[in-house]
Amino acid sequence: MQRSLGNVLLIFPFCAVQKRRLLEELNDTWLPYLTPKDDEFYQQWELKYPKVILREAGSVSEELHKEVQEAFLTLHKHGCLFRDLVRIQGKDILTPVSRILIGNPGCTYKYLNTRLFTVPWPVKGSDVSYTEAEIAAACRTFLKLNDYLQIETIQALEELAVKEKTNEDATPVCMTEFHRVGMRSSCDEADTKSRAAYNVTLLNFMDPQKMPYLKEEPYFGMGKMAVSWHHDENLVDRSAVAVYSYSCEDSEGESKEDSHLEGRDPATWHVGFKISWDIETPGLAIPLHQGDCYFMLDDFNATHQHCVLAGSQPRFSSTHRVAECSTGTLDYILQRCQLAVQNIRDDVDNGDVSLKSFEPAVLKQGEEIHNEVEFEWLRQFWFQGSRYRKCTDWWCEPMTQLERLWKKMERVTNAVLQEVKREGLPVEQRNEMLTAILALLTTRQNLRREWQARCQTRIARSLPWDQKPECQPYWEQDDPSMPLPFDLTDVVSELGELRTASGPRPPT
């Protein structure tokens, strides 16, 4: 199924301008891609995509299939999966796919400028209260699936390392074809385990019958896409991704591909792969039937892109990832908050605070943390409405605690502003303080305005009540509990005038 390339660039970098140029150059000509109906499909897979592994449904136990598929249906029945209002190139777009993040307690996963918060699965030592016993059982099941996929991923990574070391041609395409007996891995065992240490799974659901406006795949002519070409974001470097796919096929099982069709069967869900911005190598479209699993190993996610091609029936997937959580856990942000408020010497009865230090570096760090907790945590969480309460109240207390600490930071900022405006403060010291905080306060004002506007868009207001974005924290101008106004326009303007009046900025 080779298609003519025409006169196009062979390799082009990842940028919008050249993407547009490529589409213009292609005109009505498609790039080539292969499916299992093509003679060269498996050879191309082995040569060019050896780090993609398929494990067909028959190699997974019936018991696990039954539990996982019931868990998907349970979460869907209880309304636990939501379309995300994501931010792309300055615009809010509602994803066609509904999602829920399940994983280690306190973890988050960020994609398309949206931070998702885990519904915790019941890891050992955790104490999680779920709204329904069925939801608790579903979360247990996805932890069980996670453990299973982790074992299979470690095995696949070990075998990949052996293949590479012995210069064998390629990893076989199905894990059922692997020769498991007597193999030993040359790779570091701890490193292998860390790259398969899945801490979250992003569950997806889409019914294509209810999404008539799905985009067409633009390069290969593969048909309707449920998810466009992308690299998965926010992952630990070289970590694997494991996906369990459950398409709700008819009672006779798998849909049959029509051998007379050119390209992929549009009734069957597929995952598409291509080498990032290399148009010499044909893409692959791999059919996904009920209960199939696939694995993207090592650096595959960095060097390749993938998309999900819609079939005709509804489909669930559980996509297990090693989320890069160094700045994305509850423990992390609580430690940051404590670092910010440790500059407080005393809390005064009227709510004001006195500070230990007005050193510019200390002030800058405090205002950076202030912005981080407000815009990366509080506003991200409340922009998603009250959706998390559908499953658990786990995040209620942490968010209350974060808001309490954030309010202390508002008082810290107020104390800094009082010091900056204090008569008798040396000009040089004032300028150093202004340099440390002014840009951060300007950013805070701009981001507050942006988040407030996002909560008021037509698409935001059209969402169901439990998904409607909330502009929180928010307070009116005359709120006696808040030391500073929500709108910092006048504050920023006054600080700018102070810096101008104090003369030129000192050299840095």
Secondary structure, DSSP 8 states (H G I E B T S, - for coil): ------S--SB--S-HHHHHHHHHHHTT----EE-TTSTTHHHHHHHH-TTEEEE-GGGS-HHHHHHHHHHHHHHHHTT--EEEEEEETTEEEEEEEEEEEEESTTBEEEETTEEEE-EE---TT----BSSHHHHHHHHHHHHHHHHHHHHHHHHHHHHHHHHHTT-S---SBGGG---TT----S-HHHHHHHT---EEEEEEE-GGG-TT--B-TTT---BEEEEEE---SB-TT--EEEEEEE---TT-S----TTSSSS-TTS-EEEEEETTB-SS-EEEEE--TT-EEEE-TTHHHHEEEEEE--SS-EEEEEEE-B--TTSBHHHHHHHHHHHHTTEEEE-TTS-EEES---HHHHHHHHHHHHHIIIIIIHHHHHTTTGGGGTBSTTHHHHHHHHHHHHHHHHHHHHHHHHHT-TT--HHHHHHHHHHHHHHHHHHHHHHHHHHHHHTSHHHHTS-TTT-----S---TT-TT-SS-S--HHHHHHHHHHHHHT-S----
